[in-house]
Amino acid sequence: MAFLFRFFQVLALFSLALFGVPGVSAPQGSSSSSGALDERFSLKARSASNLLVHDPAAIYSNGHFYVFGGADVGPGVPYYRSHDDSMNGPWTMVGQVLPNGSKTHEADEQFKKPWAPDIVEKNGTYYLFYATTVPSTRKSTIGVAASVNLDAPDTWIDHGAVIYTGEGPNSDQYPFTVSNAIDPSVLIDPKSGTPILQYGSYWNGIFQLPLSSDLRSLKDPTPPFSNSHIVYNSAPAIKNGTFHLGAHPIEGSALAYHAPYYYVYYAHGACCGLAKVVNTILPADVYQIRIGRSETLTGPFVDKNGTDLLQGGGTTFLASHGNVFAPGGPSVLTAPDGSDIFYYHYLDRTGNLQDKHALLGWNTLVYGDDGWPSLSKPDPEGSE
């Protein structure tokens, strides 16, 4: 997500080999499922784990949760399996998707690292969408890899780039001329069955594009490309001493459906490099998660006040509070019991605030009579 974070990722590709991952066991054989679900998915479920992960992507399969993503773990996308059917872990590292990097830019070591993933399953195949980028630029791609076995990391096949911005095929065509191809989120529309790629960071915000049925390319192979511009923020850049925040600070979106609405969750503000400014940065400038909704897949999406997200709307859904600092990387998955799990990364204000120490957080979503979701308790700070 935020482009400052990409720089730190590139500098630390081999930290896993040197230091390991706190709170995660070494790869081992698959553990058995614990069977029936219990209060782990009730409102009293503990909603934090010791898994270090930035920009998480999660899926449930065969009695386990799998979480993809990492801060300075590379050069591929690391992923982890829960011991049983709990998002609390403990977690075992399965391996890496694309341990040699993406083939979209094999000759560019800086540009080939995949990160900020999202994962979906279709007909028994798992599709991991990922981004590559040159930090602080629009020279970016979104690619996809596929596997039929989550427990066999060597089975992932890289199908390469789906879209390019900055340079590459069709990067001179709208919306790729005004957007940044990072932070993929994919939803297979439960109404139509159409897979939708949602993406974007800073610049002109967040866009949607329909994918082909095989999820490896756009539905429209040639321009003009069907697209929907759904979120934009006109805020100017901020420069205050050592703290800089680029213009239009929105990114890291997720698209979800809970009848009768489509919901878009996205991050607003500064995600990274916050350790040095934690006591001086304004709360409104810190990473926070906002929300809007629509009765149609392509919008318009509006906030609780009815303001279009293209016109500066966006209701704050989860912001810093207590020990929870700079939450971002939001997404939603459906638990085995049918409830919706909202998950994200955050920094522990009482711990290490370096980007690579982001933690996995999660809560069950509760929908009000008006259809707007809220978070169950407790949250990662442990309040009842």
C-alpha positions in Angstrom: 0.0 0.0 0.0 1.5 3.4 0.7 4.4 3.9 -1.5 6.9 4.8 1.3 6.5 1.3 2.5 7.6 -0.2 -0.8 11.1 1.3 -0.3 11.5 -0.5 3.1 10.4 -3.8 1.5 13.0 -3.6 -1.2 15.8 -2.9 1.3 14.9 -5.9 3.5 14.2 -8.8 1.1 16.4 -11.3 2.9 15.5 -10.4 6.6 13.6 -13.7 6.9 16.7 -15.7 6.4 18.6 -13.6 8.9 16.1 -13.1 11.7 13.1 -15.3 11.2 9.5 -14.3 11.9 8.5 -13.7 15.5 5.5 -15.7 16.6 5.5 -18.1 13.6 6.7 -21.6 13.6 8.9 -23.2 10.9 7.2 -25.0 8.0 5.9 -28.4 9.0 3.3 -30.9 8.0 -0.4 -30.0 7.8 -2.1 -30.1 11.2 -5.6 -31.6 11.6 -8.7 -29.4 11.8 -10.2 -28.9 15.3 -13.7 -29.8 14.1 -16.8 -27.9 15.0 -16.5 -24.1 15.5 -17.1 -22.6 18.9 -17.0 -19.2 20.4 -14.0 -18.3 18.3 -16.5 -16.6 15.9 -18.7 -15.1 18.6 -18.7 -11.5 19.7 -16.3 -12.5 22.5 -13.7 -13.8 20.1 -10.2 -12.5 20.6 -9.4 -10.4 17.5 -5.6 -10.1 17.4 -2.8 -12.5 16.7 1.0 -12.4 17.0 1.4 -12.8 13.2 3.5 -10.0 11.7 1.9 -9.1 8.4 1.4 -5.9 6.3 -1.3 -5.7 3.7 -2.8 -9.1 4.6 -4.8 -11.4 2.3 -6.7 -14.3 3.8 -8.8 -17.3 2.8 -10.4 -20.3 4.5 -9.8 -23.8 3.1 -9.9 -27.3 4.4 -10.2 -26.4 8.1 -7.6 -23.7 8.1 -7.1 -20.1 7.5 -4.3 -19.0 5.2 -2.8 -15.5 5.4 -0.6 -14.1 2.7 1.6 -11.0 3.0 4.6 -9.7 4.9 6.6 -6.6 5.7 10.2 -7.4 5.1 9.8 -11.1 4.3 10.7 -11.9 0.7 11.6 -12.0 -2.1 8.2 -13.6 -2.8 4.9 -13.4 -0.9 5.1 -15.3 2.3 2.1 -17.1 3.6 1.0 -18.9 6.8 -1.5 -21.5 7.8 -3.5 -21.4 11.1 -3.2 -24.4 13.4 -6.9 -25.0 13.2 -10.0 -22.9 12.3 -9.1 -19.8 14.3 -7.8 -16.5 13.0 -5.9 -16.2 16.3 -3.3 -18.8 15.1 -0.9 -20.1 16.1 0.5 -19.8 12.6 2.9 -22.0 10.6 4.8 -20.6 7.7 3.9 -22.6 4.6 6.4 -20.9 2.2 6.4 -18.2 -0.4 4.5 -17.6 -3.5 6.9 -16.7 -6.3 10.1 -17.0 -4.2 12.2 -15.7 -7.1 9.9 -12.8 -7.7 7.4 -12.0 -10.5 8.2 -12.7 -14.1 6.5 -9.4 -15.1 9.9 -7.6 -14.7 12.5 -10.4 -14.3 15.4 -8.1 -15.3 14.6 -5.5 -12.7 15.4 -6.7 -9.2 13.7 -3.7 -7.6 10.6 -4.1 -9.7 10.1 -7.9 -9.5 9.1 -8.3 -5.8 5.4 -9.2 -5.4 3.5 -7.7 -2.5 0.1 -6.4 -1.3 -1.7 -9.5 -2.4 -5.3 -10.6 -2.6 -6.6 -14.1 -3.0 -9.7 -15.7 -4.3 -10.8 -19.3 -5.1 -12.7 -20.4 -8.2 -13.5 -24.0 -9.2 -10.8 -25.4 -6.9 -8.0 -23.1 -8.1 -6.6 -20.4 -5.9 -5.7 -17.1 -7.6 -3.2 -14.8 -5.8 -3.2 -11.2 -7.2 -0.1 -9.2 -6.4 1.5 -5.9 -7.2 5.0 -4.9 -8.3 6.2 -1.3 -8.3 9.1 1.1 -8.3 8.5 3.0 -5.0 6.9 6.4 -5.1 6.1 6.1 -8.9 3.3 4.9 -11.1 5.6 2.3 -12.7 3.6 -0.6 -11.4 1.9 -3.8 -12.4 -0.8 -6.1 -11.0 -0.1 -9.7 -11.8 -1.7 -13.1 -10.8 -0.4 -16.5 -9.8 -2.4 -19.7 -9.4 -2.3 -23.0 -7.6 -4.6 -25.9 -6.8 -2.8 -26.7 -3.5 -2.3 -24.1 -0.8 -0.1 -26.5 1.2 2.4 -26.9 -1.7 4.2 -23.6 -2.2 6.1 -24.9 -5.2 2.9 -25.4 -7.2 2.2 -21.7 -7.7 2.4 -20.7 -11.4 3.0 -17.1 -12.3 0.7 -15.9 -15.1 2.3 -12.5 -15.2 0.8 -9.0 -15.4 -2.9 -8.3 -15.8 -2.5 -4.5 -16.0 0.4 -1.9 -16.2 0.7 1.7 -15.3 3.6 4.1 -15.9 4.9 1.9 -18.7 4.1 -1.4 -20.4 1.2 -2.6 -22.6 -1.8 -0.3 -22.6 -0.3 2.0 -20.0 -1.1 4.8 -22.4 -4.8 4.1 -22.2 -7.4 5.3 -19.7 -7.7 4.5 -16.8 -4.0 3.4 -16.7 -2.8 6.9 -17.6 -4.2 8.3 -14.3 -4.0 5.5 -11.8 -1.4 3.4 -10.0 -1.6 -0.4 -10.5 -1.1 -1.6 -6.9 -3.3 -2.9 -4.1 -5.4 -5.4 -6.0 -8.7 -6.6 -4.5 -10.8 -9.1 -6.4 -14.4 -10.0 -5.9 -16.3 -12.6 -7.9 -19.7 -10.9 -8.0 -22.2 -13.2 -6.3 -25.0 -11.8 -8.5 -23.5 -12.1 -11.9 -20.4 -14.3 -11.4 -18.3 -11.6 -13.0 -14.8 -11.3 -11.4 -14.0 -7.6 -10.6 -10.5 -6.3 -10.1 -10.4 -3.2 -7.8 -7.1 -1.3 -7.4 -5.4 2.0 -6.9 -3.2 4.1 -4.7 -2.9 7.9 -4.5 -3.0 9.8 -7.8 -6.7 9.6 -9.0 -7.8 7.0 -6.5 -9.5 3.7 -6.8 -10.9 2.0 -10.0 -12.7 -1.2 -11.0 -12.2 -3.4 -14.0 -14.0 -6.6 -15.0 -11.8 -9.6 -15.5 -12.1 -12.5 -17.9 -13.6 -15.7 -16.7 -10.2 -17.3 -16.2 -9.1 -14.4 -14.0 -5.8 -14.1 -15.9 -6.6 -11.0 -18.0 -9.1 -8.2 -18.5 -12.6 -8.9 -19.8 -11.9 -6.3 -22.5 -8.6 -7.3 -24.2 -8.3 -4.0 -26.1 -9.2 -0.4 -25.4 -11.4 1.3 -24.6 -11.5 -0.6 -21.3 -14.7 -0.9 -19.3 -14.0 0.7 -15.9 -15.6 2.4 -13.0 -13.9 5.2 -11.0 -15.3 4.8 -7.5 -13.2 6.6 -4.9 -11.2 9.9 -5.1 -9.8 12.3 -2.6 -8.7 15.8 -3.5 -6.6 16.5 -0.4 -3.3 18.3 -1.2 0.1 17.1 -0.2 1.3 17.8 3.3 4.8 18.8 4.3 5.4 19.4 7.9 9.0 19.1 9.0 10.1 15.4 8.6 6.5 14.3 7.9 5.4 14.2 4.3 2.1 12.9 3.0 1.4 12.8 -0.7 -1.7 14.3 -2.3 -4.8 12.2 -2.7 -3.9 9.8 0.2 -6.2 6.9 -0.4 -5.3 3.3 -1.3 -5.5 -0.3 -0.2 -9.2 -0.9 -0.9 -11.4 -4.0 -0.6 -14.7 -4.8 -2.3 -17.2 -6.9 -0.4 -20.8 -7.9 -0.7 -23.5 -8.4 2.0 -27.0 -8.3 0.6 -28.3 -6.0 -0.6 -25.2 -3.8 -0.6 -21.7 -3.8 -2.1 -19.2 -2.2 0.4 -15.9 -0.6 -0.4 -13.3 -0.3 2.4 -10.2 1.7 1.9 -7.3 3.2 3.7 -6.8 7.0 4.1 -3.7 8.9 5.3 -0.1 8.0 6.1 0.6 4.3 6.5 4.3 4.1 7.0 7.4 5.6 8.6 5.2 6.8 11.5 7.5 5.8 14.4 9.3 9.1 14.3 6.1 11.2 14.2 3.8 9.2 16.4 3.6 12.0 19.0 3.2 14.9 16.6 1.2 13.7 13.6 -2.5 14.8 13.5 -4.9 11.9 14.0 -6.7 12.8 10.7 -3.4 12.2 8.8 -2.7 8.8 10.2 -3.8 5.6 8.4 -7.4 4.8 9.0 -10.0 2.7 7.3 -13.1 4.3 5.7 -16.2 2.9 4.1 -18.9 3.5 1.5 -21.6 1.4 0.0 -23.7 1.0 -3.1 -26.7 -1.1 -4.3 -24.9 -1.7 -7.6 -21.5 -3.2 -8.2 -20.0 -0.2 -10.0 -21.4 2.5 -7.7 -21.9 5.3 -7.1 -20.6 4.5 -3.6 -21.7 6.8 -0.8 -20.9 7.2 2.9 -23.4 7.3 5.8 -24.2 10.9 5.0 -25.0 10.1 1.4 -21.9 11.8 0.0 -20.4 10.2 -3.1 -16.9 8.8 -2.5 -15.8 10.5 -5.7 -16.7 13.8 -4.1 -14.8 13.5 -0.8 -17.2 11.2 1.0 -16.1 8.3 3.2 -17.2 7.3 6.7 -14.4 6.5 9.2 -14.8 2.8 10.0 -11.7 2.0 12.0 -9.1 4.6 13.3 -6.3 4.6 15.8 -7.5 4.1 19.4 -6.0 2.7 22.5 -3.1 0.4 21.6 -4.3 0.2 18.0 -2.4 2.6 15.7 -2.6 3.2 12.0 -5.0 0.4 10.9 -5.0 -0.4 7.2 -5.0 -3.1 4.6 -8.7 -4.0 5.1 -10.5 -6.9 3.6 -13.4 -9.2 4.4 -13.8 -13.0 4.2 -16.7 -15.3 5.1 -16.1 -17.6 8.0 -17.2 -21.3 8.0 -20.2 -20.3 10.1 -21.3 -17.8 7.5 -20.3 -14.7 9.5 -18.2 -12.0 7.8 -14.7 -11.5 9.2 -13.1 -8.1 8.8 -9.3 -8.2 8.9 -6.5 -5.7 8.6 -3.1 -4.8 9.8 -2.2 -2.4 12.6 0.7 -1.2 14.8 0.7 -1.7 18.5 1.2 1.7 20.1 2.9 0.1 23.1 5.3 -1.9 21.0 7.5 -1.4 18.0 6.0 1.1 15.5 8.3 0.2 12.6 6.4 -0.8 9.5 7.7 -4.4 9.5 6.1 -4.9 12.9 2.5 -4.6 11.7 0.2 -7.2 13.2 -2.8 -9.0 12.0 -6.1 -7.9 13.5 -9.6 -9.1 12.9 -13.2 -8.7 14.1 -16.5 -10.2 13.2 -18.8 -7.8 11.4 -22.2 -7.0 12.8 -24.8 -5.4 10.4 -27.3 -2.9 11.8 -30.9 -2.5 10.8 -29.7 0.2 8.4 -27.3 -2.2 6.7 -24.2 -0.5 7.8 -21.6 -2.8 9.4 -19.7 -2.3 12.7 -17.0 -4.2 14.5 -17.5 -6.8 17.2 -15.7 -6.5 20.5 -13.1 -7.0 21.8 -10.7 -5.4 19.3 -6.9 -5.9 19.4 -6.4 -3.6 22.4 -8.4 -6.2 24.4 -11.2 -4.0 25.6 -14.5 -5.8 26.5 
